[in-house]
């Protein structure tokens, strides 16, 4: 892999500052001053048409006047100058541009200017950071191209922010915490380069160990989540987002000019990406500090060791508030602690070692708690009392923490008396916090990170079904509704849609006359129900639009006539209102739930679950997840909802059929994934009892215009199971070629280990014994929207399980992709390479790519022969005789 295409922004050999100035209150002054004070070693060119010198340095009238090569241009002049400056960049073949000025000004036609800027940039291969960009920095490389007033300390934490002001505040706050940065990036309005692309760069940046982010709005949901998932699989990401409530969301829209989606949907999205969300800058660094230690935890049971009772009790309160379990020490631990602690100590959790606690007392107590299988992490609290030795205790805790992978946290609460102890923690495996409450919050972020990392690895796979959904029937219903000029399906049509996807419904018949109702009534068992069905009346029970139970034809006639009279009286302008006749779902133990799908303006379809019935607005019980879903994700949704407890056995009610609910939710996930035309779905109530589940009432709305059937409506691309193929080799063995999955990591590692040194060198162009953990994550946890990898597997015991792998990754241009392939040494000559490459080529062509390209060692004759056979042309690489480029035009 060559340098990342964004490298020109972060390690340029020369920078031109357009708008450089001697005025201390100008952006151009601070950009130059920060570069110079950081010790930047590249060339700095100052551009200002009003001056010939600036601060004793030559100044040029425009970019074209600069005599030397320029790698990066930063524009610090008003917005109306941007287009002419970009044209100069085109003339000078400059590909990287930072735009600092804001386009959100009343005198500017912002949409037109942005559109012209992007069209000009894309047409000429220019990438733009901004506009409204605060700048970027690589402290370790002495590169600070921001207009802040702060020096930035080098470190391993990357800061990625949409707001320059927040960026500056975080940098200033970090100085007080002695925190350094590997990279600082402000993407501003992110009209061109956005979060996804920068995250992709940071994920492979060797200087970055963890990432913190400030987000206001998301422009491209799929690319945003794709970048998050790629980076979070390798490095911890902590995120803070504004716009949580309606007023702040409106402010974000005014600031960025972008729509802000639902906050609960955003939470669901980043959870799927394996990211932790926090609510303040202090929490941002608390989470980052603990996650960089790479702790591994099984559960969230925390033990608290303290030399003072008050802070311990406050910690226990904070733990309960944060959803952390205060660990119950095992009987063996309690007995062991009682043997070596003074009788006055409180041997419980919190474990109070008293104000005269020595370093040895803390050491032995910590060792015992860490050895206890009922404890997942230990927080040590020291307050500076007369007989306390904070520095010696810190050393003892650091020694004990070296030998374990359980998280060990510390809070040395106070000022000067605990300063030396805090300094010891700074370079240790112990995460230190100024207050006990901050430490508890950090532990809660660690448990949240663990849960979300499990979600990150979930790839929902299609489950075996007795029969496929009747998709054609649903398409026909939607086409008919749209042809009638409607967006709202009636209940009868909606239940047909559910039934087509194997979701149980009770029988429903729409009627316009009493005669029709009586006819259908004879085909249904009593008791029955009559319900008004019209889009204008959403809550039927509020107007008396539901009549039940109906026990016979006489009841039916009375209630039908009464409903018609009521409708004529209250809604005289509404004609042709259906009155639905339904079989009544009777269950003395049924729980009423609400299951639905809403279309978020940013992240697309989101599935929601909560308590249902007529009190759904009051109960406000809703958990949200992005489809596609699998059983694990649905179990997490149920556990996070009040509905989860409602399904359990209580009083005289038996436990509801949880598996029936899961099956319904799986089918709803499939429905909303495959039917992009559906923009809203609500099943309320979904009745679940010990026998099963049944959708009793349902509302479905569709988009006014037909939607593409390519999963483009979803933020997360489903696993492309339709690309799986089976072949028989010349030796009679049947192979399966399928898209790679996260659980293939073990197969992939074993496969690479079995390759000969020659094959490894041909594939990776370097000496490699086995894949690193980071490489395994990147190779197996892929985003099927921007890359594809196929593995060849077989169940034949006489052959290895994985026989080969091929992959492509889409280039930044969006129409070409780089590919790679390798076949196991003992399986070559069986035709696997041709079948695997043909599958990869077909997938790339189906994706709409126009070109597939790859680099091949000139001595790799077998690969060159395979490429020629498949229609690739060979192109020499200038000044490199060892490697050639093979290219295939996929439009042929």
ROPA-517206 format. One record per residue (C-alpha): residue in one letter; x, y, z. Coordinates in steps of 0.5 Angstrom, whole numbers, plus 500, padded with zeros to 3 digits. Layout:
N
a|X|Y|Z
...
***
This chain:
892
x|500|500|500
x|503|507|498
x|502|513|502
x|495|515|503
x|492|520|498
x|491|525|504
x|498|525|506
x|499|532|502
x|495|535|507
x|499|532|513
x|506|532|511
x|507|537|505
x|514|539|503
x|512|546|502
x|506|551|504
x|503|557|501
x|499|561|505
x|494|566|501
x|492|572|505
x|498|572|509
x|499|578|513
x|503|582|519
x|496|584|522
x|496|580|529
x|489|580|529
x|489|576|522
x|488|569|520
x|494|569|515
x|498|572|521
x|497|566|526
x|497|561|520
x|504|563|519
x|506|565|526
x|504|558|528
x|508|554|522
x|514|558|524
x|514|557|531
x|513|550|531
x|519|549|527
x|516|547|520
x|522|545|516
x|519|546|509
x|518|552|505
x|513|557|507
x|511|562|501
x|507|568|503
x|501|570|498
x|498|577|499
x|497|582|492
x|498|588|497
x|505|587|499
x|512|585|497
x|514|583|503
x|511|580|510
x|515|580|516
x|521|580|513
x|519|575|508
x|518|575|500
x|510|576|499
x|508|574|492
x|502|577|488
x|498|570|487
x|500|563|487
x|502|563|480
x|508|568|482
x|511|563|486
x|517|560|483
x|518|554|487
x|513|547|487
x|507|548|492
x|504|542|495
x|499|545|500
x|495|551|499
x|491|554|505
x|486|560|503
x|485|565|508
x|482|570|504
x|475|572|503
x|470|567|500
x|469|571|494
x|476|569|492
x|476|562|493
x|474|560|485
x|480|564|482
x|485|561|487
x|483|554|485
x|484|556|478
x|491|558|480
x|492|551|483
x|489|548|477
x|494|551|473
x|500|550|478
x|498|542|479
x|496|543|486
x|492|538|489
x|491|539|496
x|487|546|499
x|485|548|506
x|480|553|505
x|479|557|512
x|474|562|510
x|467|562|512
x|461|561|506
x|456|562|511
x|455|570|510
x|449|574|508
x|452|577|502
x|454|570|499
x|450|565|495
x|453|560|499
x|449|554|495
x|452|556|488
x|459|558|491
x|460|551|494
x|457|548|488
x|462|551|483
x|468|550|488
x|466|543|488
x|465|542|481
x|472|545|479
x|476|541|484
x|473|535|482
x|474|536|475
x|481|537|476
x|483|532|482
x|483|537|487
x|481|536|495
x|479|541|499
x|479|541|507
x|473|546|509
x|471|551|508
x|470|554|515
x|476|550|517
x|481|552|523
x|487|548|520
x|491|542|522
x|497|540|525
x|502|534|526
x|506|536|532
x|511|531|532
x|513|533|525
x|513|541|527
x|507|542|523
x|502|547|526
x|497|550|520
x|492|552|525
x|490|559|527
x|490|558|534
x|494|562|540
x|496|555|543
x|502|551|542
x|500|543|541
x|504|538|545
x|506|532|541
x|502|525|543
x|499|519|541
x|491|522|541
x|488|525|534
x|483|530|535
x|478|531|529
x|473|536|530
x|468|540|526
x|468|546|530
x|474|551|530
x|472|554|537
x|471|547|540
x|478|545|537
x|481|550|540
x|478|549|547
x|480|542|547
x|487|544|545
x|487|549|551
x|484|544|556
x|489|538|554
x|495|543|556
x|492|543|563
x|492|535|563
x|499|534|560
x|495|531|554
x|499|531|547
x|496|530|540
x|499|526|534
x|494|530|529
x|489|536|530
x|484|536|524
x|479|541|523
x|474|539|517
x|470|545|518
x|463|545|513
x|466|538|510
x|464|540|503
x|469|535|500
x|474|532|505
x|469|529|511
x|470|525|517
x|470|518|513
x|476|520|509
x|480|523|515
x|478|517|519
x|481|512|514
x|487|516|514
x|488|516|522
x|486|509|522
x|493|507|518
x|497|513|521
x|502|510|526
x|503|516|530
x|495|515|532
x|493|510|538
x|486|513|539
x|482|518|536
x|477|524|539
x|472|527|535
x|467|533|536
x|461|532|531
x|456|537|529
x|452|534|523
x|454|528|518
x|454|529|511
x|454|522|508
x|452|517|513
x|455|511|509
x|461|514|508
x|461|517|516
x|460|510|519
x|465|506|514
x|470|511|516
x|468|510|523
x|468|502|523
x|475|502|519
x|478|506|524
x|474|503|531
x|476|496|529
x|483|498|530
x|484|504|535
x|479|507|540
x|474|512|538
x|471|517|543
x|466|522|540
x|462|528|543
x|456|531|539
x|452|537|539
x|445|538|537
x|442|533|542
x|436|537|543
x|431|541|538
x|434|548|540
x|441|546|539
x|440|542|533
x|437|548|530
x|443|552|532
x|447|546|528
x|443|547|522
x|444|555|522
x|452|554|523
x|453|548|518
x|447|549|513
x|446|541|514
x|440|537|517
x|441|534|523
x|438|527|524
x|435|524|531
x|439|523|537
x|437|516|538
x|439|514|531
x|445|517|532
x|447|513|538
x|445|507|535
x|449|508|529
x|456|510|533
x|454|504|537
x|454|499|531
x|461|503|529
x|464|501|536
x|465|508|538
x|464|511|545
x|459|517|546
x|460|522|551
x|457|529|553
x|463|533|555
x|470|535|554
x|472|532|561
x|469|526|559
x|472|526|552
x|479|525|555
x|477|521|561
x|474|516|556
x|480|517|551
x|485|516|557
x|482|509|559
x|481|506|552
x|488|507|550
x|491|502|555
x|487|497|551
x|484|494|558
x|480|487|557
x|474|486|561
x|469|481|562
x|463|485|565
x|462|492|569
x|463|490|576
x|468|495|579
x|471|494|586
x|473|501|590
x|479|501|595
x|480|508|599
x|483|511|605
x|477|515|606
x|469|512|607
x|466|519|604
x|469|518|597
x|468|511|597
x|461|512|598
x|460|517|593
x|464|513|588
x|458|507|589
x|453|512|588
x|456|515|582
x|457|507|579
x|450|506|580
x|448|512|577
x|452|510|571
x|450|503|571
x|456|500|573
x|455|494|578
x|459|495|585
x|462|488|585
x|461|483|591
x|467|480|593
x|467|473|594
x|468|469|601
x|475|467|599
x|477|474|598
x|473|477|604
x|477|472|609
x|484|473|606
x|483|481|606
x|480|480|614
x|487|476|615
x|491|482|613
x|487|488|615
x|486|491|621
x|480|490|625
x|477|497|624
x|478|496|616
x|471|496|613
x|472|489|609
x|466|490|604
x|466|494|597
x|468|500|598
x|474|497|601
x|476|502|607
x|483|501|609
x|483|507|613
x|486|514|614
x|493|511|616
x|493|506|610
x|500|504|608
x|503|502|601
x|503|495|603
x|496|495|605
x|494|498|599
x|498|493|595
x|496|487|598
x|488|489|598
x|489|491|590
x|492|484|589
x|487|480|592
x|481|484|589
x|485|483|582
x|485|476|583
x|478|475|585
x|474|473|579
x|468|477|581
x|471|483|580
x|473|486|573
x|476|493|575
x|479|496|581
x|479|504|583
x|484|506|588
x|482|513|591
x|487|516|596
x|486|523|600
x|492|526|603
x|491|525|610
x|496|526|616
x|499|519|616
x|498|518|608
x|504|517|603
x|500|518|597
x|507|517|593
x|509|511|596
x|502|508|595
x|502|510|587
x|508|506|586
x|505|500|590
x|499|500|585
x|503|501|579
x|507|495|581
x|501|491|582
x|498|493|575
x|504|491|571
x|502|484|571
x|495|484|570
x|490|486|564
x|484|488|568
x|483|495|569
x|487|499|575
x|484|506|576
x|487|511|581
x|484|518|583
x|489|522|588
x|484|527|590
x|487|533|592
x|493|538|590
x|500|539|592
x|500|533|597
x|498|528|591
x|502|531|585
x|508|527|585
x|503|521|586
x|500|523|580
x|506|524|576
x|508|517|577
x|501|515|574
x|502|519|568
x|507|514|565
x|504|508|567
x|499|502|566
x|494|506|571
x|489|510|568
x|489|516|573
x|483|521|574
x|483|528|578
x|476|526|582
x|473|519|583
x|467|521|579
x|471|522|573
x|474|515|574
x|467|511|575
x|465|515|569
x|471|512|565
x|470|505|567
x|463|506|565
x|466|508|558
x|470|502|558
x|464|497|559
x|460|501|553
x|466|501|549
x|466|493|550
x|459|493|548
x|460|497|542
x|466|493|540
x|462|487|540
x|456|490|535
x|462|493|531
x|464|485|529
x|456|483|528
x|455|482|520
x|448|480|520
x|447|474|515
x|441|471|512
x|438|466|516
x|435|460|513
x|427|460|512
x|422|455|510
x|420|460|504
x|423|466|501
x|419|473|502
x|414|474|497
x|417|481|494
x|414|481|488
x|407|481|491
x|410|487|496
x|412|491|489
x|405|490|486
x|402|493|492
x|406|499|493
x|406|500|485
x|398|500|486
x|398|505|492
x|403|510|488
x|398|509|482
x|392|511|486
x|396|517|488
x|397|515|495
x|403|514|500
x|399|511|506
x|397|504|505
x|391|502|508
x|391|497|514
x|389|491|509
x|395|493|504
x|399|494|510
x|398|487|513
x|399|484|506
x|406|487|506
x|407|484|513
x|405|477|511
x|409|477|505
x|415|477|509
x|412|472|514
x|410|477|520
x|404|474|523
x|398|478|522
x|390|477|524
x|386|477|519
x|383|483|516
x|378|485|511
x|376|492|509
x|369|494|508
x|365|500|505
x|358|497|506
x|354|493|512
x|353|487|507
x|360|486|505
x|362|486|513
x|356|481|514
x|359|477|508
x|366|477|511
x|364|476|518
x|361|469|516
x|368|467|514
x|372|469|521
x|371|466|528
x|367|471|533
x|369|475|537
x|371|480|532
x|373|488|532
x|371|494|527
x|376|499|526
x|376|505|522
x|381|506|517
x|383|512|514
x|390|516|514
x|386|522|517
x|385|519|523
x|391|516|526
x|389|515|533
x|382|511|532
x|381|510|540
x|381|517|541
x|374|518|537
x|371|511|539
x|373|508|532
x|374|502|535
x|369|497|537
x|370|490|540
x|368|485|542
x|363|483|537
x|360|477|539
x|355|476|533
x|351|479|527
x|347|483|531
x|352|486|534
x|356|487|528
x|350|491|525
x|349|495|530
x|356|498|531
x|357|498|524
x|351|503|523
x|353|507|529
x|360|508|526
x|358|510|520
x|353|515|523
x|359|518|527
x|364|519|521
x|358|522|517
x|357|527|523
x|365|528|525
x|368|528|518
x|363|530|513
x|368|531|508
x|371|525|508
x|368|520|503
x|370|512|502
x|372|511|509
x|374|504|510
x|371|500|516
x|376|494|517
x|373|487|520
x|378|483|524
x|378|477|528
x|380|479|535
x|386|477|538
x|385|474|545
x|390|473|550
x|390|474|557
x|397|474|558
x|399|478|551
x|404|484|552
x|402|490|547
x|409|492|544
x|410|497|539
x|415|495|533
x|416|500|528
x|421|503|523
x|422|511|521
x|427|514|516
x|432|518|519
x|434|524|515
x|441|523|515
x|442|515|517
x|436|512|513
x|431|507|516
x|432|505|523
x|428|500|527
x|425|502|534
x|422|497|539
x|418|499|546
x|412|499|550
x|406|499|545
x|398|500|546
x|394|507|547
x|399|509|552
x|405|509|547
x|406|517|547
x|406|517|555
x|411|511|556
x|416|514|552
x|419|507|551
x|424|506|545
x|430|503|543
x|433|504|536
x|438|500|532
x|440|501|525
x|438|495|520
x|440|490|518
x|439|486|525
x|441|479|527
x|439|476|533
x|445|479|538
x|443|486|536
x|435|484|537
x|437|481|544
x|441|488|546
x|435|492|544
x|430|488|548
x|435|488|554
x|435|496|553
x|428|497|553
x|422|497|558
x|419|492|554
x|425|487|556
x|422|486|563
x|415|486|561
x|416|480|557
x|419|476|563
x|414|472|568
x|411|476|573
x|405|475|578
x|400|471|574
x|403|472|567
x|407|467|564
x|414|469|560
x|412|471|553
x|415|468|547
x|421|472|546
x|424|468|540
x|417|469|537
x|419|477|538
x|426|476|535
x|423|472|529
x|418|478|528
x|424|483|528
x|428|479|524
x|423|479|519
x|422|487|520
x|429|488|519
x|429|484|512
x|423|488|510
x|425|495|511
x|432|493|508
x|429|490|502
x|424|495|501
x|427|502|500
x|420|505|498
x|417|504|505
x|419|510|509
x|415|509|515
x|412|503|519
x|409|502|525
x|406|496|528
x|402|498|534
x|400|493|538
x|404|487|536
x|401|482|541
x|406|477|544
x|404|472|549
x|407|465|551
x|405|462|544
x|407|467|539
x|407|474|536
x|401|477|532
x|401|484|529
x|394|487|530
x|395|494|527
x|400|497|522
x|401|503|519
x|406|503|513
x|407|510|509
x|411|510|502
x|416|515|499
x|412|519|493
x|417|517|488
x|420|510|487
x|427|508|490
x|433|504|487
x|433|497|490
x|441|497|491
x|441|498|499
x|443|506|498
x|437|508|503
x|441|504|508
x|447|507|512
x|450|500|513
x|451|496|507
x|448|489|509
x|452|483|508
x|452|481|500
x|450|474|501
x|447|474|494
x|454|474|491
x|456|467|494
x|457|462|489
x|459|454|489
x|464|451|484
x|466|444|482
x|474|444|481
x|477|439|476
x|479|435|482
x|472|434|484
x|472|438|490
x|466|443|491
x|468|450|493
x|465|456|496
x|466|463|494
x|463|468|498
x|464|475|501
x|469|475|507
x|466|476|514
x|469|478|521
x|469|471|524
x|474|469|518
x|480|472|522
x|482|465|524
x|482|462|517
x|485|468|514
x|491|468|519
x|492|461|518
x|492|461|511
x|497|467|511
x|502|462|515
x|501|457|510
x|503|461|504
x|510|460|502
x|515|465|503
x|515|466|495
x|507|467|495
x|507|472|501
x|512|476|498
x|508|476|491
x|502|478|495
x|505|483|500
x|511|485|497
x|515|485|503
x|517|480|508
x|512|478|512
x|511|472|517
x|504|473|519
x|498|478|519
x|498|483|525
x|492|484|529
x|491|491|526
x|492|487|519
x|487|482|521
x|482|487|523
x|482|491|516
x|482|485|512
x|476|481|515
x|472|487|518
x|470|490|511
x|465|495|509
x|462|492|503
x|460|499|500
x|467|501|499
x|471|495|498
x|470|487|497
x|474|481|499
x|472|474|497
x|475|468|500
x|475|461|497
x|473|455|502
x|471|448|502
x|469|443|507
x|473|437|504
x|478|434|510
x|483|433|505
x|484|440|503
x|485|446|507
x|479|450|509
x|481|457|506
x|484|456|499
x|485|463|497
x|482|470|497
x|481|476|493
x|479|483|494
x|479|490|491
x|478|497|495
x|475|503|491
x|480|509|490
x|478|516|492
x|476|517|485
x|470|513|486
x|470|509|479
x|477|505|480
x|479|500|485
x|486|497|487
x|485|489|487
x|490|484|490
x|489|476|490
x|493|470|493
x|492|463|492
x|494|457|497
x|501|454|494
x|498|447|495
x|492|449|491
x|495|452|485
x|493|449|478
x|486|448|480
x|483|454|476
x|481|457|483
x|485|464|481
x|480|464|474
x|474|463|478
x|476|468|484
x|478|473|479
x|472|473|475
x|467|473|481
x|471|479|484
x|471|483|477
x|463|481|476
x|462|484|483
x|466|491|481
x|462|491|475
x|456|490|478
x|458|496|483
x|459|501|477
x|466|501|477
x|470|503|471
x|477|500|472
x|480|495|476
x|488|496|477
x|493|492|481
x|501|492|482
x|505|486|480
x|512|484|481
x|515|483|474
x|518|476|476
x|511|474|478
x|509|470|471
x|503|466|474
x|500|473|476
x|501|476|469
x|499|470|465
x|492|470|469
x|491|478|468
x|493|477|461
x|488|471|460
x|482|475|464
x|483|481|459
x|488|486|463
x|493|490|460
x|500|491|463
x|503|498|464
x|510|499|466
x|511|504|472
x|516|510|471
x|523|509|474
x|521|502|477
x|523|496|473
x|521|491|479
x|513|492|479
x|508|493|473
x|501|495|473
x|496|491|470
x|489|495|468
x|482|492|466
x|477|496|463
x|470|494|466
x|466|497|461
x|469|492|456
***
